[in-house]
Amino acid sequence: MPVKRGRIGVVRATRDAYNRGQVHFTGRTSLPELPEVETVVRDLRPLLIGRRIASVRASRLSLRLPWSRRWNPALVDRRVERVSRRGKWIVISLEDEHYLVVHLGMTGQLTVVPQQSLLAPHTHLRFNLAGKESQLRFRDVRRFGSASMFAGRAALEEFFQRSALGPEPFDLDRTYWRNKVVQTNRCLKAVLLDQRVVAGVGNIYADEALFAARLAPIQLGRQTAAGEADRLRTAVVTVLRRAIDQRGSSIRDFVGGSGLKGRYQDEFRVYGRMGMPCVRCRAIIERIRLAGRSTHFCPRCQAPGQEPPVAGRGAGV
């Protein structure tokens, strides 16, 4: 979709594409993303590391990737050594190079609770932890999430290689990122959502980062200057770090590994604010469907050719 220069050009390009049926208004929500998954990981670490799995129970309903009951005996009596994240995946490392890998999907919750606590509906996996009568539970209302076990480091690495995950946002090399952006015909929103380019960024934080960088989501990568690509790279990191500090965003079902909700939804600058005034310029926030997802932006602040954010001001201001 060509990007016309100036604020009026962006609005017209959006409306023209809407009239051609290339974009349309939508309200679909995407969660969890990197900050939410990182919050779960940080919550689970003190609750799991050093604990042994005493037993495993699985429901009869299948997740996106079916749980194999032959994994149960392989997990029993193994001690948790590490809890980490790769993209939107949670990796629970057990002794003897066994790995429990969990994806929360859209509505997944991975929490540690007392064994005797009421079993919530849609709880599909329960891992009894030895010693303190607690359980690691995986609950997923829509069953788009998954949990799998891998025996051996090579099996785990092969799984992530098949997933073709790009680098973490915090590890983006400037030259790599510039090349990925300026050499593509895709729009900037599509680049941010491509997990092969950068792992973990989803719909909410793509919109927030583009606003922080003052870049139009419909702007094509090949129409993006190197300095603009650098600006976007910085904005992605800044927004994600701020969201992690706020325990992510709680929309619908998200809670951290300890059951606590996030707070970053109270700081959204554009996401979910269609029809509301921009926090910078008071123009009305618009929402379109772009790169297959709901996309929120300010038609004035995010018109192509905007100046970089003023030094010292917040990423979302």
Buried (B, 14 or more C-beta within 10 A) or exposed (E): BEBBEEBEBBBEBBEBBBEEEEBEEEEEEBBBBBBBBBBBBBBBBEBBBEBBBBBBBBBEEEBBEEBEEEBBEBBBEBBBBEBEBBBBBBBBBBEEBBBBBBBBBBBBBBBBBEEEEEEEEBBBBBBBBBEEEBBBBBBBBBBBBBBBBBBEEEBBEEBBEEBEBBBBBEEBEEEBBBBBBBEBEBBBBBBBBBBEBBBBBBBBBBBBBBBBBBBBBBBBBEBBEBEBBBBBBBBBBBBBBBBBEBBBBBBEBBBBBBEEBBBBBEBBBBBBBBEEEBBBEEBEBBBBBBBEBBBBBBBBBBBBBBEEBEEEEEBBE
